[in-house]
Amino acid sequence: MFERFTRDARDTVVRAQKVARELDHHEIVGQHLLLSMVDGDGVATKIIHDLGIRRQAVEDDLRHFGPSDAQALRHIGVDLAAVRRRVEETFGPGSLDAQESRGTGRRRRRLLGNHLPFNAEAKKALEQALREAQSLSHSYLGTEHILLALLARTAGPVPGTLRRIGLTVDYEVVRARVIAELASTR
């Protein structure tokens, strides 16, 4: 699937990893993809800015309603990053990462390298982005398709964030904007 991604779309996925790490989250969610497009290039970035979506507002919402276990610990006075550093100083780098254990009946995984996993919603959004590209008869997957995928489900996490920060974003309106923007660049 990633071979069909434009350079900007690939950069969006890479930046989403960086954004999740900066916010001390343990997985990539749809809002990380949205934030990565705020600072990106391409059709989606232009539309995001025109819609009034601002990085700080989305970050603030993620910090308040986000998926990070570190947030809950921080709320009770525990700095997870400091705990991790101390454990790794004592027991070595990666000592907190679960090792894959076969034959024990327990399912564990080890995060490979510095890559964070995409949560189920973010994975669905990337799959939906491919369907968005196909519905527009595009042979590539661009940031505009990722944006449409993030907005496709009105009950999804990204539309929820946008509502909480005071923005009403209609999928059909954004889709029409994407089509118009692509037509103007040809």
C-alpha positions as CSV (number, residue, x, y, z in Angstrom):
1,M,0.0,0.0,0.0
2,F,2.8,2.5,0.9
3,E,4.2,2.4,-2.6
4,R,1.2,4.4,-3.8
5,F,1.8,7.1,-1.2
6,T,3.1,10.5,-2.5
7,R,6.2,11.9,-0.9
8,D,4.0,14.3,1.2
9,A,1.8,11.4,2.4
10,R,4.8,9.4,3.4
11,D,6.2,12.4,5.2
12,T,2.9,12.7,7.0
13,V,3.2,9.2,8.3
14,V,6.8,9.8,9.4
15,R,5.9,13.1,11.1
16,A,3.0,11.3,12.9
17,Q,5.5,9.1,14.6
18,K,7.5,12.2,15.7
19,V,4.3,14.0,16.9
20,A,3.3,11.0,19.0
21,R,6.7,10.8,20.6
22,E,6.8,14.5,21.3
23,L,3.4,14.2,23.1
24,D,4.8,11.1,25.0
25,H,2.1,8.8,23.5
26,H,2.7,5.1,23.1
27,E,0.8,4.7,19.8
28,I,-0.1,6.7,16.8
29,V,-3.7,7.9,16.6
30,G,-5.6,9.8,13.9
31,Q,-5.0,13.2,15.6
32,H,-1.2,12.6,15.2
33,L,-1.8,12.2,11.5
34,L,-3.8,15.4,11.5
35,L,-1.1,17.3,13.4
36,S,1.5,16.0,11.0
37,M,-0.4,17.5,8.1
38,V,-0.7,20.9,9.8
39,D,3.0,21.4,9.4
40,G,3.3,19.5,6.1
41,D,3.0,20.3,2.5
42,G,0.4,19.4,0.0
43,V,-3.3,19.8,-0.6
44,A,-4.4,18.7,2.9
45,T,-2.2,21.3,4.6
46,K,-3.7,24.2,2.6
47,I,-7.2,23.0,3.4
48,I,-6.4,22.4,7.1
49,H,-5.2,26.0,7.4
50,D,-8.2,27.3,5.5
51,L,-10.5,25.4,7.9
52,G,-8.9,27.1,10.9
53,I,-7.4,24.0,12.3
54,R,-4.5,25.0,14.5
55,R,-1.8,22.8,15.9
56,Q,-1.9,24.1,19.5
57,A,-5.7,23.5,19.8
58,V,-5.4,19.9,18.5
59,E,-2.4,19.3,20.8
60,D,-4.2,20.7,23.8
61,D,-7.2,18.5,23.1
62,L,-4.9,15.4,22.7
63,R,-3.2,16.2,26.0
64,H,-6.6,16.5,27.8
65,F,-8.5,13.7,26.1
66,G,-5.5,11.8,24.5
67,P,-4.6,8.1,24.7
68,S,-1.4,8.5,26.7
69,D,-1.0,6.4,29.8
70,A,1.8,8.9,30.6
71,Q,-0.8,11.6,31.0
72,A,-2.6,9.7,33.7
73,L,0.6,9.0,35.6
74,R,1.7,12.6,35.2
75,H,-1.6,13.7,36.7
76,I,-0.7,11.8,39.9
77,G,2.8,13.1,39.9
78,V,4.7,10.3,38.1
79,D,7.0,11.3,35.3
80,L,7.1,8.2,33.1
81,A,10.0,9.4,31.0
82,A,12.1,9.8,34.2
83,V,11.1,6.4,35.4
84,R,12.1,4.9,32.1
85,R,15.5,6.6,32.2
86,R,16.2,5.4,35.7
87,V,15.2,1.8,34.8
88,E,17.3,1.8,31.7
89,E,20.2,3.3,33.6
90,T,20.0,0.4,36.0
91,F,19.0,-2.5,33.8
92,G,20.1,-1.4,30.4
93,P,18.5,0.1,27.3
94,G,15.2,-1.6,26.2
95,S,14.8,-3.4,29.5
96,L,11.2,-2.2,29.7
97,D,10.3,-3.5,26.3
98,A,8.4,-6.8,26.4
99,Q,10.2,-9.6,24.6
100,E,8.2,-11.9,22.3
101,S,7.6,-15.1,24.2
102,R,6.6,-18.2,22.2
103,G,5.1,-21.2,23.7
104,T,4.0,-19.5,26.9
105,G,0.5,-18.8,25.8
106,R,1.0,-15.1,26.5
107,R,1.0,-12.7,23.6
108,R,3.7,-10.1,23.9
109,R,5.4,-7.9,21.4
110,R,8.5,-5.9,21.2
111,L,8.4,-2.5,19.6
112,L,10.8,-2.6,16.7
113,G,13.4,0.1,16.7
114,N,11.9,3.5,17.4
115,H,8.6,2.8,15.6
116,L,5.4,3.3,17.4
117,P,2.4,1.2,16.4
118,F,-0.7,2.7,14.8
119,N,-3.8,2.2,16.9
120,A,-6.8,0.5,15.2
121,E,-8.5,3.8,14.3
122,A,-5.3,5.2,12.6
123,K,-4.9,1.9,10.7
124,K,-8.5,2.2,9.5
125,A,-7.9,5.8,8.5
126,L,-5.0,4.8,6.3
127,E,-7.0,2.0,4.7
128,Q,-9.9,4.4,4.2
129,A,-7.4,6.8,2.6
130,L,-6.8,4.2,-0.1
131,R,-10.6,3.9,-0.6
132,E,-10.8,7.7,-0.8
133,A,-8.1,7.8,-3.5
134,Q,-9.9,5.0,-5.5
135,S,-13.3,6.8,-5.2
136,L,-11.6,9.8,-6.8
137,S,-10.0,7.6,-9.5
138,H,-6.5,8.5,-8.3
139,S,-3.7,6.1,-8.8
140,Y,-1.8,7.6,-5.9
141,L,-2.5,8.2,-2.2
142,G,-1.9,11.8,-1.1
143,T,-2.4,13.9,2.0
144,E,-5.8,14.9,0.8
145,H,-6.9,11.3,0.9
146,I,-5.6,10.9,4.4
147,L,-7.5,14.1,5.5
148,L,-10.7,12.8,3.9
149,A,-10.3,9.5,5.6
150,L,-9.8,11.1,9.0
151,L,-13.0,13.1,8.5
152,A,-15.1,10.4,6.9
153,R,-16.6,9.1,10.2
154,T,-18.4,11.8,12.0
155,A,-18.2,9.9,15.3
156,G,-14.5,9.3,14.8
157,P,-11.7,10.6,17.0
158,V,-10.6,13.4,14.7
159,P,-14.1,14.9,14.1
160,G,-14.5,14.6,17.9
161,T,-11.4,16.6,18.5
162,L,-12.4,19.2,16.0
163,R,-15.8,19.6,17.7
164,R,-14.2,20.0,21.1
165,I,-12.0,22.8,19.8
166,G,-15.0,24.5,18.4
167,L,-14.8,23.6,14.7
168,T,-17.5,22.1,12.6
169,V,-16.0,20.4,9.6
170,D,-18.3,18.8,7.1
171,Y,-16.8,15.8,5.2
172,E,-18.7,16.6,2.0
173,V,-17.6,20.2,2.0
174,V,-13.9,19.2,2.5
175,R,-14.3,16.6,-0.2
176,A,-15.5,19.3,-2.6
177,R,-12.6,21.5,-1.6
178,V,-10.2,18.7,-2.3
179,I,-11.6,18.2,-5.7
180,A,-11.5,21.9,-6.5
181,E,-8.0,22.3,-5.2
182,L,-6.7,19.4,-7.3
183,A,-8.5,20.7,-10.4
184,S,-6.8,24.1,-9.9
185,T,-3.3,22.6,-9.7
186,R,-3.6,20.7,-12.9
